[in-house]
Amino acid sequence: METKLARISQLSGEHPDMVFTSIGHLINKELLKECHKEMDGKKAVGTDGITKEEYGARLEENLEELAKKKANAAEIEKKNK
């Protein structure tokens, strides 16, 4: 997974005009866990007012909720085509 994202990053740097139509399929729970782990917890809270520590206390549940929202958004997109 990470190598695919690294390749996309490389391509976008080398070809700034390149258009990527979809990278959503590369985002999964493992990637989101890694991103959460790498986040600087000393930065400002999110727009929802939740800190990294608070979000991380329920990380699995929060990621499950995100996965459901992503699946629902994909279903809505299919219906609207």
KEVEXZA-259301 format. One record per residue: residue in one letter; x, y, z of N, C-alpha, C, CB in turn. Coordinates in steps of 0.1 Angstrom, whole numbers, plus 5000, padded with zeros to 4 digits. Glycine has a CB too. Example, Ala and Ser with C-alpha at 12.3 -4.5 7.8 and 13.67 -1.06 7.14 Angstrom:
2
A513249435078512349555078513249675078511349555090
S512849785071513749895071512950005079514149945057
This chain:
81
M500849885000500050005000500950125000499150005012
E501850135009502650255010503450284998503550245022
T503850174991504650204979503750264968505250064974
K502550224967501650284957501450434960500250214958
L501250464973501150604976502450684974500650624991
A503550624977504850684974505050704959505950594980
R504550614951504650624936503750744931504250494929
I502550754937501650864933502350994937500350844940
S502951004949503551124954504751154944504151104968
Q505551054940506651084931506151134918507450954929
L505151064912504551114899503951254900503451014895
S503251284911502651414912503751524913501751424924
G504851494919506051584920506651604907506951534930
E506851494899507551504887506651564876508051364883
H505351544877504351584867503251664873503851464858
P503451784877502351864884501051874877502951994888
D501051854864499851874856499051734855500151924842
M499651624860499051494859497751494867500051384864
V496751434862495451424869495251274874494251464860
F494951264887494751134893493151124895495451114906
T492551034888491151024888490550964901490550954877
S491350874907490850804919491950744927489750704916
I492050784939493050714948492350664961494250804952
G491050684961490250644973490450494976488850674971
H490550414966490750264968491950234976490650194955
L492950324977494150304984494050334999495250384978
I493050395002492850435016492150325024492050575018
N492750265034492150165042492450185057492650025038
K491950105065492150115080493650115084491450015088
E494450035078495850025081496550155078496549905074
L496250215066496850335063496450445072496450375048
L495150455076494650555085495250535099493150545086
K495450415103496150395116497550445116496150235120
E498250425105499650475104499650625103500250415091
C498750685096498650825096498350885109497550875086
H497450825117497150875130498450865139496050785136
K499150755138500350735146501350835143500950595143
E501550885131502550975126502151125129502850955112
M500851145132500351285134501051345147498851285136
D501251475146501851545158500651575167502651675153
G500651515179499551545188499651675195499551435198
K500651755192500751885198500051995190502251925200
K499651965178498952065170497552095174498952015155
A496952185168495552225172494552115170495052345164
V493452115177492452005175491752025162491452015187
G491051915158490351925145489152015146489951785141
T488452025135487252115135486152055144486752125120
D486251925147485251865156485651885171485051725153
G486851945174487251975187487851855194486052025195
I488151745187488651625193490151625191487951505187
T490851595202492351585201492751455196492951605215
K494051445192494551315187494451205198496051335183
E494751245210494651155221493251095223495151215234
E492251185222490851145224490451055212489951275225
Y490851095200490451015189491150875190490851085175
G492350875194493150745195492550655206494550775198
A491950705216491350625227490250535221490750715238
R489650575210488650495204488950475189487250555205
L490250455186490750445173490050345164492250425172
E489950225169489250115161487850155157489349985169
E487150195167485750235165485650355155485050265178
N486450445157486450565148486750525134487450675153
L487750435132488150395119486950305112489450315119
E486350225120485150155115484050255110484550065126
E483850355118482850455114483250525101482650565125
L484550555100485050615087484850525075486450655088
A485050395078484950295067483450285063485450155072
K482550295072481150295069480750415061480250285081
K481250525065480950655058481450645043481550775065
K482650595042483250585029482450485020484750525030
A482050375025481150285018479850345014480950155026
N479250415023477950485020478150595009477350555033
A479250665010479450765000479650704986480750845003
A480350584986480550514973479250464967481550394975
E478350414976477050374972476250494966476250304983
I476250604973475550724968476050764954475650834978
E477350764953478050804940477550704929479550794942
K477450574932477050484921475650514917477150334927
K474750544927473350564924473150694916472550574937
N474050784918473950914911474550914897474651024919
K475150804893475750804879474750774869476850694879
